[in-house]
Amino acid sequence: MAERADRKGEDDEGWSPASRNRYQAAFSLIFRYAVDDKKLASNPATGIEHLQEDNSRTRHLSLEEEKALMAELNKQFPTHAPIVTLAMHPGPRASELLRAVVGDYDPETSMLTVHQTKNRRKPPVRYAPMTPMAVEAYNQLASGKAPGTPLCTQQDGKSPITATEYWFNPCRDDAKLEDFHFHDLRHTAASRWVMNGVPLAVVAGYLGHSNIQMTMRYSHLMPDNNERAIIAMMQVYAKKLTPKTDTKN
């Protein structure tokens, strides 16, 4: 187990730093309520340090990988394939996508309402742009469902989907995608936006990042970044050295 922890950044129980921190935060919140309710004298979780999380991952799909993945999804779980398209285009987190309801897409603005509850200090919703492919996927998922009902449902069209591993992972494996997880569909959306010139600050808003540092992981994907920096620097000298035109003559 220790060997696996060294390889994958997990602890001796097989938890990643992110998972451990989430559980620690949950227990700390419970203890805090107990203190407020006079059930405990102090919070026993106070002072426990959070583990350092690696937020540098930017694994994203190539077009060839996307084609292979969607082929397997349409073969094995055709009713779930549109969910992957929605995860890959507007870029919501899995939990945000699975709590989506019919009516979250606004055809007038071409934006998807994303219900975010990860950070209580942020607005309860944000908005992300919908491509034509994403709109088609949304319409497939929403077909025959009443407004306000769950968008992502089982094959019966009623029972909400609460997890992705049991249907996504087999398709991923059969598509022979290495080192790829459902969350990487979100990285795919972000990477494609940045690679095609969408400003980092705009991408941060679409993804619901709490700070721009989270989005900076994609900065190396910005097109012609170094060349633009050189040109920008040299323009300073060009403006300084260019003689002014004598308009009087």
Backbone torsions as a table, in degrees:
resi	resn	phi	psi	omega
1	MET	NA	-38.8	178.4
2	ALA	-63.5	-35.7	178.5
3	GLU	-64.2	-41.0	177.8
4	ARG	-65.2	-37.5	179.1
5	ALA	-63.0	-38.8	179.0
6	ASP	-67.0	-35.7	-176.7
7	ARG	-74.7	-41.7	-169.5
8	LYS	-109.9	5.9	179.8
9	GLY	73.2	21.9	-180.0
10	GLU	-98.0	162.6	176.1
11	ASP	-87.4	-172.5	-176.0
12	ASP	-65.9	-17.6	178.0
13	GLU	-93.6	1.2	-179.9
14	GLY	84.9	12.4	179.4
15	TRP	-91.0	140.1	172.7
16	SER	-76.3	160.1	176.9
17	PRO	-55.6	-38.3	-179.4
18	ALA	-64.0	-44.9	-179.8
19	SER	-64.3	-43.2	179.6
20	ARG	-61.3	-42.9	-179.5
21	ASN	-64.6	-36.3	179.8
22	ARG	-66.6	-43.9	178.4
23	TYR	-64.7	-40.0	179.3
24	GLN	-62.6	-41.5	179.3
25	ALA	-64.2	-38.8	-179.8
26	ALA	-65.0	-45.8	179.1
27	PHE	-65.4	-38.6	179.2
28	SER	-62.3	-38.7	178.4
29	LEU	-65.0	-41.1	178.3
30	ILE	-61.5	-45.7	179.6
31	PHE	-63.8	-36.6	-180.0
32	ARG	-64.5	-40.7	176.2
33	TYR	-63.8	-36.8	179.1
34	ALA	-65.2	-38.0	177.2
35	VAL	-66.4	-44.3	179.3
36	ASP	-62.0	-31.1	-178.5
37	ASP	-90.7	8.8	178.1
38	LYS	64.5	23.1	176.0
39	LYS	-86.1	-26.1	177.8
40	LEU	-128.7	150.4	178.1
41	ALA	-80.7	-30.6	-179.4
42	SER	-152.3	164.3	180.0
43	ASN	-86.9	110.9	-177.6
44	PRO	-68.1	-13.7	-179.9
45	ALA	-88.3	-7.7	-179.7
46	THR	-64.6	132.8	177.9
47	GLY	95.3	-12.5	177.1
48	ILE	-74.7	122.9	-175.4
49	GLU	-75.1	143.9	173.1
50	HIS	-77.0	148.2	175.5
51	LEU	-78.4	151.2	177.8
52	GLN	-72.3	124.5	179.9
53	GLU	-96.8	142.8	177.3
54	ASP	-93.0	103.5	-178.9
55	ASN	-103.7	22.6	-175.2
56	SER	-91.4	-3.1	-175.5
57	ARG	-65.7	132.2	178.3
58	THR	-136.5	27.7	-179.4
59	ARG	-58.0	126.3	-179.8
60	HIS	-139.0	161.5	-177.0
61	LEU	-78.9	139.3	164.9
62	SER	-82.8	167.6	179.6
63	LEU	-64.6	-34.3	178.5
64	GLU	-66.5	-41.7	178.6
65	GLU	-66.7	-39.5	178.2
66	GLU	-61.3	-42.7	179.6
67	LYS	-61.5	-43.2	-179.6
68	ALA	-66.5	-41.5	-179.8
69	LEU	-64.8	-47.1	-177.6
70	MET	-66.0	-31.8	177.5
71	ALA	-63.4	-42.2	178.8
72	GLU	-69.0	-39.5	179.1
73	LEU	-63.7	-44.0	-179.5
74	ASN	-68.2	-22.7	178.1
75	LYS	-84.7	-40.8	-173.1
76	GLN	-97.9	-41.0	-177.6
77	PHE	-135.9	67.4	-174.7
78	PRO	-59.5	-31.6	-179.6
79	THR	-74.0	-16.8	-178.4
80	HIS	-98.8	-12.5	-177.9
81	ALA	-57.2	-41.0	178.7
82	PRO	-60.9	-25.6	178.5
83	ILE	-63.5	-40.4	179.1
84	VAL	-65.6	-39.9	177.7
85	THR	-61.5	-42.0	178.4
86	LEU	-67.3	-33.4	178.0
87	ALA	-70.7	-30.1	-173.8
88	MET	-88.7	-20.5	-176.4
89	HIS	-99.4	-66.1	176.5
90	PRO	-73.5	-15.4	173.9
91	GLY	74.4	32.2	177.2
92	PRO	-73.5	159.7	170.4
93	ARG	-68.1	158.3	-179.6
94	ALA	-57.9	-44.3	-179.1
95	SER	-63.5	-36.5	179.0
96	GLU	-68.9	-40.4	-179.3
97	LEU	-67.5	-39.8	-177.4
98	LEU	-73.7	-14.3	175.0
99	ARG	-99.9	5.7	177.8
100	ALA	-65.3	150.8	179.2
101	VAL	-127.2	161.2	176.5
102	VAL	-63.1	127.9	-176.5
103	GLY	110.3	-6.5	179.9
104	ASP	-71.7	-21.3	177.5
105	TYR	-90.7	130.3	178.6
106	ASP	-107.1	106.8	-177.8
107	PRO	-65.3	-20.9	-179.9
108	GLU	-73.9	-34.3	-179.8
109	THR	-103.5	-11.3	-175.1
110	SER	58.8	33.9	-179.8
111	MET	-119.5	147.7	176.1
112	LEU	-102.3	129.9	174.1
113	THR	-79.2	122.5	-179.3
114	VAL	-108.6	120.8	-179.1
115	HIS	-85.7	110.5	-176.7
116	GLN	-112.2	130.8	179.8
117	THR	-129.3	7.9	-176.3
118	LYS	-65.5	-38.9	-177.2
119	ASN	-120.4	115.1	-176.3
120	ARG	-67.8	-17.8	-179.0
121	ARG	-83.5	-9.0	-179.2
122	LYS	-98.4	162.9	176.8
123	PRO	-57.9	152.2	-177.3
124	PRO	-68.8	-18.9	179.3
125	VAL	-136.4	159.7	169.7
126	ARG	-140.1	176.7	-175.2
127	TYR	-131.2	139.1	-179.2
128	ALA	-132.1	145.2	-176.4
129	PRO	-73.9	145.2	-178.6
130	MET	-109.2	123.1	174.1
131	THR	-76.3	165.5	175.1
132	PRO	-56.3	-36.5	177.8
133	MET	-65.2	-39.2	179.0
134	ALA	-68.0	-38.7	178.3
135	VAL	-63.0	-42.6	178.1
136	GLU	-61.9	-41.9	178.9
137	ALA	-64.4	-42.6	178.4
138	TYR	-60.7	-45.5	-178.4
139	ASN	-63.1	-36.3	177.1
140	GLN	-64.2	-42.8	-179.1
141	LEU	-70.7	-33.7	-175.9
142	ALA	-85.2	-13.9	-175.2
143	SER	-56.6	125.9	176.5
144	GLY	78.6	5.7	-178.2
145	LYS	-108.1	147.4	-179.9
146	ALA	-78.0	147.6	176.3
147	PRO	-55.5	138.7	179.2
148	GLY	89.4	-9.0	178.2
149	THR	-87.3	160.3	-178.4
150	PRO	-55.3	136.2	179.9
151	LEU	-79.5	-42.3	-176.5
152	CYS	-98.4	107.5	-175.6
153	THR	-127.7	166.4	175.6
154	GLN	-67.9	-178.6	-176.3
155	GLN	-63.5	-19.9	177.8
156	ASP	-75.6	-8.6	178.4
157	GLY	78.1	4.9	-176.3
158	LYS	-125.3	-49.5	-176.1
159	SER	-70.6	123.4	-178.4
160	PRO	-68.4	145.5	174.6
161	ILE	-81.0	129.9	-177.7
162	THR	-114.7	-5.5	-179.7
163	ALA	-149.8	160.1	-178.5
164	THR	-116.3	-20.4	-171.0
165	GLU	-60.0	-42.5	-170.7
166	TYR	-68.4	-24.0	178.9
167	TRP	-110.7	-31.4	-178.9
168	PHE	-76.5	-45.2	-174.2
169	ASN	-61.4	-42.4	177.0
170	PRO	-61.0	-39.2	178.8
171	CYS	-67.8	-40.3	176.7
172	ARG	-60.5	-44.6	-178.4
173	ASP	-66.0	-42.1	-179.8
174	ASP	-69.4	-24.6	175.4
175	ALA	-82.3	-2.8	177.4
176	LYS	60.9	42.9	174.9
177	LEU	-91.9	119.2	-177.8
178	GLU	-92.0	142.6	176.6
179	ASP	50.8	52.0	-178.2
180	PHE	-133.8	133.3	180.0
181	HIS	-126.1	166.3	-179.6
182	PHE	-56.8	-38.6	-179.3
183	HIS	-62.5	-22.5	179.7
184	ASP	-71.1	-13.4	171.9
185	LEU	-65.0	-34.7	175.4
186	ARG	-66.5	-41.6	175.5
187	HIS	-62.7	-33.4	178.8
188	THR	-63.4	-44.7	177.6
189	ALA	-60.0	-48.8	-177.8
190	ALA	-63.2	-44.2	-178.1
191	SER	-63.1	-41.8	-179.2
192	ARG	-69.0	-37.4	175.7
193	TRP	-60.5	-49.6	-175.8
194	VAL	-66.7	-43.3	-178.5
195	MET	-62.1	-22.8	-178.8
196	ASN	-108.4	21.9	166.5
197	GLY	93.9	5.5	177.2
198	VAL	-73.1	127.9	-177.4
199	PRO	-57.8	146.2	-178.1
200	LEU	-58.1	-38.9	-179.0
201	ALA	-64.2	-36.0	178.2
202	VAL	-69.0	-43.3	178.3
203	VAL	-60.8	-40.5	178.4
204	ALA	-58.6	-39.4	178.1
205	GLY	-67.0	-41.4	178.6
206	TYR	-62.6	-39.4	-175.6
207	LEU	-84.5	-15.2	-178.3
208	GLY	75.4	30.1	178.1
209	HIS	-69.4	140.6	-178.5
210	SER	-74.1	-22.4	177.1
211	ASN	-152.5	159.9	-175.4
212	ILE	-67.7	-20.9	179.6
213	GLN	-60.6	-33.8	178.1
214	MET	-63.3	-35.0	-177.7
215	THR	-82.2	-21.4	-177.6
216	MET	-62.9	-17.1	178.4
217	ARG	-61.0	-21.3	-178.7
218	TYR	-95.4	0.5	-172.3
219	SER	-62.5	-29.1	-179.1
220	HIS	-69.2	-11.8	-179.5
221	LEU	-90.4	-4.9	-178.2
222	MET	-64.1	133.3	-174.8
223	PRO	-68.6	133.7	173.8
224	ASP	53.2	35.8	-176.1
225	ASN	-61.6	-49.0	-177.2
226	ASN	-65.0	-42.1	-179.6
227	GLU	-63.2	-39.9	179.0
228	ARG	-64.8	-37.1	179.4
229	ALA	-65.0	-41.1	179.7
230	ILE	-65.6	-44.8	179.9
231	ILE	-62.6	-43.1	-179.6
232	ALA	-61.0	-42.0	179.5
233	MET	-65.4	-43.4	-177.4
234	MET	-70.2	-24.9	178.6
235	GLN	-65.2	-28.3	176.9
236	VAL	-60.9	-45.0	-179.2
237	TYR	-71.5	-35.6	179.9
238	ALA	-63.1	-40.8	179.5
239	LYS	-68.1	-35.1	-177.7
240	LYS	-72.7	-37.2	-172.8
241	LEU	-90.9	-18.4	-178.8
242	THR	-72.1	122.0	-179.3
243	PRO	-66.7	144.1	178.7
244	LYS	-75.4	141.9	179.0
245	THR	-76.7	132.2	178.8
246	ASP	-81.9	98.2	-176.9
247	THR	-73.1	-15.8	-179.3
248	LYS	-71.1	-29.6	-179.1
249	ASN	-97.7	NA	NA
